[in-house]
């Protein structure tokens, strides 16, 4: 049964989407690999349903990330990367290499000025 909106579940779902898209995988493909329905995965990715630990373990394995990747805040001692930033990666990949370099230079210069 779907739960009310939960920001931690939404953050976890955004991380799943970002990594799945980074790998060029569709939601249907991931659902099949994990052994759940596309609807169930959609609810997980949208933060409307909490996944079982065993399901998260399968997702982490398929997406080649540690289980701690799904933790809220910092993950496994690594620097925290907001889901919104992770979601930009697939968009960046669709750009031509020259445009990618320009965008990365722009981003780096913005980070340096903050």
N, C-alpha and C positions, 0 to 999 in steps of 0.2 A: 504494500500500500504506500502511495506517495505521501511524503511528509510536507509540511509547510517549508517555505524558503528558509534556508539556513546558509549564512555567509561562508562558513567553513566548508560545507558540502559544495557550494557554488565555486569556491576557490579550487577545491580538489577536482571538480568537474572541468574547470577551465584548464587546469594543468593536463588532464587527460586529453582534452581536445587539442591543445597546443602541441603536445608531444606526438599525438596520433597524426596530426596534419604535417608536422615536421618530417615524419617518416613517410608521408605520402599515402597514408592508409585511410580508407573510408571507415565511417562508423559501422557500416554493415560488415565489413571485413573483420574489424576488431570484435564485434559482437559474436561472429561465427567462431573466431579463434578462441574466444573466452568461453563460449558455450552458453551464452545468454541471448535473449531476443534483442533485436534492434531497439524496440521500445524500452526495454529495461536499461540498455546502455544510454539511450537518450535521457531518461530520467536521472541517471547517475551524472551524465555530463552537464545537465542543466541544474544540478543541485537540488533536485526534487525527491531524490531517493538515496538512502545510504546503502552502499554496497557491502556485502559480506566480506570479511577479511580474506576468505579464500578467493573470492572474485577479484579483490584488489591485488592479491598476490599474482593471479593469472595476468591481470592487466599490466602490472609492473614488469612481469617477465616478458610479455609480448612487446611492450614498449621499450624494453631494455633500460629500465630505470630501477633504482632501489625502491623498496617499499616506502622508505622515508621521504621520497620525492613528493608524496601526496600529503605530507604533514603541512599544517598551516604554519605560516611564518617561515623561519629558516629550516632548511632541510639538511639533515645529517652533517651539520657543521659547515655546510657550504653557504656562500652568500645567497641571500634570498633574491629571487627574480620574480617580480610581480607577474601574475597571469596575463595581464594586459600587454606586457612587454613580450612574453612568450608567444602570444597570439599574433604579434607582428612578424615573426620569423617566416611563416608561410607566404605572407604578402611580399616580404623582401626577396624571397627565393624566386618569385615570379618576375622580378625585374631583371633587366639585362645586367651583365657583370659591371659595366661602366656605371650604370645607375646605382647598383648596389654599393660600389666603392664611394660614390658621391654621398649617398645616404649615410653610410657608416662614418665618413669624415664629418658630416654635418652633426650626426649624433655625438660623436666623440668631442667635437668642439663645444657642443652645448653642455655636455657633462663637465668638461673642464672649466666652464664659466660659472657653474652653480656652486 
